[in-house]
Amino acid sequence: MSGAVKVAGAAVAGALGATGVLHAVWAVTPWPLRTPEEFADTVVGAGDGVPSAAACVAVAGMLGTAAYLVGAEAGVLPKVGPERVRRAGVRTVAGVMLARGVGGLALFGGVIERSERFRRLDRRYYSPLCVALGAGAAAVGWRGSSATNC
């Protein structure tokens, strides 16, 4: 595996892991924001506050799983389970992150109503970060193989 793919995989796994931890924190507090209302405006773009604790924990678990899959496939974490399953998982992570990044720019720009603050942050940070994470995961998931070799 090339060093660049390993570095990309480590960066993507780290960012996904950190984002997962943040979602776990949001199960109990709107930190680093001050109020649930500020959280809703900034992170969700709609509603009155923080999503349910169960929803935050579920997203945290999915992000943690995604971080493991990318990190293991990149060779920076121990590999567990069949390579075929890990590779398919990383490709799924790439697809989901790319869809959120590109879809966020298209949908939150006018199709789905969100607060102006959220739309501004999504254009500037959230969607571009998702595209970058998706591209990094794709580099790990498709490295050294053809797209048809799952």
Phi and psi restraints in degrees (value plus and minus 20) as a CYANA .aco file:
   2 SER   PHI     -92.2   -52.2
   2 SER   PSI     131.7   171.7
   3 GLY   PHI     -81.7   -41.7
   3 GLY   PSI     -55.2   -15.2
   4 ALA   PHI     -84.8   -44.8
   4 ALA   PSI     -59.8   -19.8
   5 VAL   PHI     -87.4   -47.4
   5 VAL   PSI     -58.4   -18.4
   6 LYS   PHI     -83.8   -43.8
   6 LYS   PSI     -64.5   -24.5
   7 VAL   PHI     -84.1   -44.1
   7 VAL   PSI     -64.2   -24.2
   8 ALA   PHI     -80.8   -40.8
   8 ALA   PSI     -64.3   -24.3
   9 GLY   PHI     -81.3   -41.3
   9 GLY   PSI     -62.0   -22.0
  10 ALA   PHI     -84.1   -44.1
  10 ALA   PSI     -62.3   -22.3
  11 ALA   PHI     -85.2   -45.2
  11 ALA   PSI     -65.1   -25.1
  12 VAL   PHI     -84.7   -44.7
  12 VAL   PSI     -65.7   -25.7
  13 ALA   PHI     -80.6   -40.6
  13 ALA   PSI     -62.2   -22.2
  14 GLY   PHI     -83.1   -43.1
  14 GLY   PSI     -64.8   -24.8
  15 ALA   PHI     -86.1   -46.1
  15 ALA   PSI     -61.9   -21.9
  16 LEU   PHI     -84.8   -44.8
  16 LEU   PSI     -61.7   -21.7
  17 GLY   PHI     -83.0   -43.0
  17 GLY   PSI     -65.1   -25.1
  18 ALA   PHI     -83.7   -43.7
  18 ALA   PSI     -59.7   -19.7
  19 THR   PHI     -86.1   -46.1
  19 THR   PSI     -56.3   -16.3
  20 GLY   PHI     -83.1   -43.1
  20 GLY   PSI     -63.4   -23.4
  21 VAL   PHI     -81.3   -41.3
  21 VAL   PSI     -62.6   -22.6
  22 LEU   PHI     -80.9   -40.9
  22 LEU   PSI     -61.5   -21.5
  23 HIS   PHI     -84.7   -44.7
  23 HIS   PSI     -55.7   -15.7
  24 ALA   PHI     -84.8   -44.8
  24 ALA   PSI     -60.9   -20.9
  25 VAL   PHI     -80.9   -40.9
  25 VAL   PSI     -59.6   -19.6
  26 TRP   PHI     -86.5   -46.5
  26 TRP   PSI     -31.9     8.1
  27 ALA   PHI     -86.9   -46.9
  27 ALA   PSI     -42.0    -2.0
  28 VAL   PHI    -143.6  -103.6
  28 VAL   PSI     -33.6     6.4
  29 THR   PHI    -177.7  -137.7
  29 THR   PSI     132.4   172.4
  30 PRO   PHI    -103.6   -63.6
  30 PRO   PSI      -9.3    30.7
  31 TRP   PHI     -69.6   -29.6
  31 TRP   PSI     118.9   158.9
  32 PRO   PHI    -109.6   -69.6
  32 PRO   PSI     -13.1    26.9
  33 LEU   PHI    -103.3   -63.3
  33 LEU   PSI     140.7   180.7
  34 ARG   PHI    -104.2   -64.2
  34 ARG   PSI     -57.4   -17.4
  35 THR   PHI    -152.2  -112.2
  35 THR   PSI     138.0   178.0
  36 PRO   PHI     -79.2   -39.2
  36 PRO   PSI     -53.0   -13.0
  37 GLU   PHI     -88.0   -48.0
  37 GLU   PSI     -61.7   -21.7
  38 GLU   PHI     -84.5   -44.5
  38 GLU   PSI     -58.6   -18.6
  39 PHE   PHI     -80.2   -40.2
  39 PHE   PSI     -68.3   -28.3
  40 ALA   PHI     -78.6   -38.6
  40 ALA   PSI     -62.8   -22.8
  41 ASP   PHI     -88.2   -48.2
  41 ASP   PSI     -58.7   -18.7
  42 THR   PHI    -104.6   -64.6
  42 THR   PSI     -65.0   -25.0
  43 VAL   PHI    -120.2   -80.2
  43 VAL   PSI     -55.5   -15.5
  44 VAL   PHI    -120.3   -80.3
  44 VAL   PSI     -58.5   -18.5
  45 GLY   PHI      64.7   104.7
  45 GLY   PSI     -17.1    22.9
  46 ALA   PHI    -183.2  -143.2
  46 ALA   PSI     140.4   180.4
  47 GLY   PHI      72.4   112.4
  47 GLY   PSI    -191.1  -151.1
  48 ASP   PHI    -129.8   -89.8
  48 ASP   PSI     -25.2    14.8
  49 GLY   PHI     158.5   198.5
  49 GLY   PSI    -175.2  -135.2
  50 VAL   PHI     -92.0   -52.0
  50 VAL   PSI     119.5   159.5
  51 PRO   PHI     -79.1   -39.1
  51 PRO   PSI     147.2   187.2
  52 SER   PHI     -78.7   -38.7
  52 SER   PSI     134.6   174.6
  53 ALA   PHI     -78.8   -38.8
  53 ALA   PSI     -59.5   -19.5
  54 ALA   PHI     -82.4   -42.4
  54 ALA   PSI     -61.9   -21.9
  55 ALA   PHI     -84.8   -44.8
  55 ALA   PSI     -62.9   -22.9
  56 CYS   PHI     -83.0   -43.0
  56 CYS   PSI     -62.9   -22.9
  57 VAL   PHI     -86.9   -46.9
  57 VAL   PSI     -58.9   -18.9
  58 ALA   PHI     -82.6   -42.6
  58 ALA   PSI     -65.7   -25.7
  59 VAL   PHI     -85.0   -45.0
  59 VAL   PSI     -60.6   -20.6
  60 ALA   PHI     -78.9   -38.9
  60 ALA   PSI     -62.6   -22.6
  61 GLY   PHI     -84.0   -44.0
  61 GLY   PSI     -61.9   -21.9
  62 MET   PHI     -85.4   -45.4
  62 MET   PSI     -61.0   -21.0
  63 LEU   PHI     -87.3   -47.3
  63 LEU   PSI     -57.7   -17.7
  64 GLY   PHI     -83.7   -43.7
  64 GLY   PSI     -61.9   -21.9
  65 THR   PHI     -83.1   -43.1
  65 THR   PSI     -63.7   -23.7
  66 ALA   PHI     -81.5   -41.5
  66 ALA   PSI     -62.3   -22.3
  67 ALA   PHI     -81.5   -41.5
  67 ALA   PSI     -64.4   -24.4
  68 TYR   PHI     -81.6   -41.6
  68 TYR   PSI     -68.4   -28.4
  69 LEU   PHI     -77.6   -37.6
  69 LEU   PSI     -67.1   -27.1
  70 VAL   PHI     -86.3   -46.3
  70 VAL   PSI     -65.7   -25.7
  71 GLY   PHI     -83.1   -43.1
  71 GLY   PSI     -61.0   -21.0
  72 ALA   PHI     -88.1   -48.1
  72 ALA   PSI     -63.7   -23.7
  73 GLU   PHI     -87.5   -47.5
  73 GLU   PSI     -48.7    -8.7
  74 ALA   PHI    -100.7   -60.7
  74 ALA   PSI     -30.0    10.0
  75 GLY   PHI      66.9   106.9
  75 GLY   PSI      -3.6    36.4
  76 VAL   PHI    -124.1   -84.1
  76 VAL   PSI     -27.6    12.4
  77 LEU   PHI    -149.0  -109.0
  77 LEU   PSI     136.9   176.9
  78 PRO   PHI     -82.0   -42.0
  78 PRO   PSI     121.5   161.5
  79 LYS   PHI    -111.0   -71.0
  79 LYS   PSI     109.5   149.5
  80 VAL   PHI    -148.3  -108.3
  80 VAL   PSI     117.1   157.1
  81 GLY   PHI      66.4   106.4
  81 GLY   PSI     155.1   195.1
  82 PRO   PHI     -87.1   -47.1
  82 PRO   PSI     118.6   158.6
  83 GLU   PHI     -76.6   -36.6
  83 GLU   PSI     -60.9   -20.9
  84 ARG   PHI     -78.1   -38.1
  84 ARG   PSI     -60.7   -20.7
  85 VAL   PHI     -90.1   -50.1
  85 VAL   PSI     -64.9   -24.9
  86 ARG   PHI     -79.8   -39.8
  86 ARG   PSI     -66.2   -26.2
  87 ARG   PHI     -81.4   -41.4
  87 ARG   PSI     -63.6   -23.6
  88 ALA   PHI     -83.6   -43.6
  88 ALA   PSI     -57.6   -17.6
  89 GLY   PHI     -83.9   -43.9
  89 GLY   PSI     -63.1   -23.1
  90 VAL   PHI     -84.5   -44.5
  90 VAL   PSI     -60.2   -20.2
  91 ARG   PHI     -86.1   -46.1
  91 ARG   PSI     -54.6   -14.6
  92 THR   PHI     -86.6   -46.6
  92 THR   PSI     -63.9   -23.9
  93 VAL   PHI     -76.4   -36.4
  93 VAL   PSI     -67.0   -27.0
  94 ALA   PHI     -78.6   -38.6
  94 ALA   PSI     -67.6   -27.6
  95 GLY   PHI     -82.9   -42.9
  95 GLY   PSI     -62.7   -22.7
  96 VAL   PHI     -85.5   -45.5
  96 VAL   PSI     -65.0   -25.0
  97 MET   PHI     -86.4   -46.4
  97 MET   PSI     -61.2   -21.2
  98 LEU   PHI     -84.9   -44.9
  98 LEU   PSI     -61.2   -21.2
  99 ALA   PHI     -83.4   -43.4
  99 ALA   PSI     -61.7   -21.7
 100 ARG   PHI     -85.5   -45.5
 100 ARG   PSI     -61.0   -21.0
 101 GLY   PHI     -86.2   -46.2
 101 GLY   PSI     -71.9   -31.9
 102 VAL   PHI     -91.9   -51.9
 102 VAL   PSI     -62.7   -22.7
 103 GLY   PHI     -84.7   -44.7
 103 GLY   PSI     -57.4   -17.4
 104 GLY   PHI     -81.1   -41.1
 104 GLY   PSI     -62.9   -22.9
 105 LEU   PHI     -82.7   -42.7
 105 LEU   PSI     -58.5   -18.5
 106 ALA   PHI     -97.8   -57.8
 106 ALA   PSI     -67.4   -27.4
 107 LEU   PHI     -98.2   -58.2
 107 LEU   PSI     -64.0   -24.0
 108 PHE   PHI     -99.2   -59.2
 108 PHE   PSI     -25.7    14.3
 109 GLY   PHI     -97.8   -57.8
 109 GLY   PSI     -31.5     8.5
 110 GLY   PHI     153.7   193.7
 110 GLY   PSI     -47.7    -7.7
 111 VAL   PHI     -91.8   -51.8
 111 VAL   PSI     -67.5   -27.5
 112 ILE   PHI    -123.9   -83.9
 112 ILE   PSI     105.4   145.4
 113 GLU   PHI     -93.3   -53.3
 113 GLU   PSI     105.4   145.4
 114 ARG   PHI    -159.1  -119.1
 114 ARG   PSI     142.9   182.9
 115 SER   PHI     -85.4   -45.4
 115 SER   PSI     136.2   176.2
 116 GLU   PHI     -82.1   -42.1
 116 GLU   PSI     -59.2   -19.2
 117 ARG   PHI     -80.5   -40.5
 117 ARG   PSI     -66.9   -26.9
 118 PHE   PHI     -82.3   -42.3
 118 PHE   PSI     -65.2   -25.2
 119 ARG   PHI     -80.4   -40.4
 119 ARG   PSI     -61.1   -21.1
 120 ARG   PHI     -84.0   -44.0
 120 ARG   PSI     -66.9   -26.9
 121 LEU   PHI     -86.4   -46.4
 121 LEU   PSI     -55.4   -15.4
 122 ASP   PHI     -85.9   -45.9
 122 ASP   PSI     -64.7   -24.7
 123 ARG   PHI     -83.7   -43.7
 123 ARG   PSI     -59.2   -19.2
 124 ARG   PHI    -103.0   -63.0
 124 ARG   PSI     -58.0   -18.0
 125 TYR   PHI    -146.7  -106.7
 125 TYR   PSI     -76.4   -36.4
 126 TYR   PHI     -81.6   -41.6
 126 TYR   PSI     -75.2   -35.2
 127 SER   PHI     -85.1   -45.1
 127 SER   PSI     -66.2   -26.2
 128 PRO   PHI     -80.3   -40.3
 128 PRO   PSI     -57.0   -17.0
 129 LEU   PHI     -83.6   -43.6
 129 LEU   PSI     -62.8   -22.8
 130 CYS   PHI     -82.6   -42.6
 130 CYS   PSI     -61.3   -21.3
 131 VAL   PHI     -82.8   -42.8
 131 VAL   PSI     -64.2   -24.2
 132 ALA   PHI     -83.6   -43.6
 132 ALA   PSI     -63.3   -23.3
 133 LEU   PHI     -85.3   -45.3
 133 LEU   PSI     -59.9   -19.9
 134 GLY   PHI     -84.1   -44.1
 134 GLY   PSI     -61.7   -21.7
 135 ALA   PHI     -86.1   -46.1
 135 ALA   PSI     -60.3   -20.3
 136 GLY   PHI     -85.3   -45.3
 136 GLY   PSI     -63.2   -23.2
 137 ALA   PHI     -83.7   -43.7
 137 ALA   PSI     -57.9   -17.9
 138 ALA   PHI     -84.1   -44.1
 138 ALA   PSI     -59.7   -19.7
 139 ALA   PHI     -81.5   -41.5
 139 ALA   PSI     -58.0   -18.0
 140 VAL   PHI     -92.9   -52.9
 140 VAL   PSI     -63.9   -23.9
 141 GLY   PHI     -91.0   -51.0
 141 GLY   PSI     -47.5    -7.5
 142 TRP   PHI    -130.5   -90.5
 142 TRP   PSI     -13.0    27.0
 143 ARG   PHI     -84.0   -44.0
 143 ARG   PSI     111.7   151.7
 144 GLY   PHI      45.6    85.6
 144 GLY   PSI      -1.5    38.5
 145 SER   PHI    -164.5  -124.5
 145 SER   PSI     141.8   181.8
 146 SER   PHI    -102.7   -62.7
 146 SER   PSI     138.6   178.6
 147 ALA   PHI     -83.1   -43.1
 147 ALA   PSI     -39.3     0.7
 148 THR   PHI    -113.5   -73.5
 148 THR   PSI     -23.1    16.9
 149 ASN   PHI    -114.4   -74.4
 149 ASN   PSI      61.3   101.3
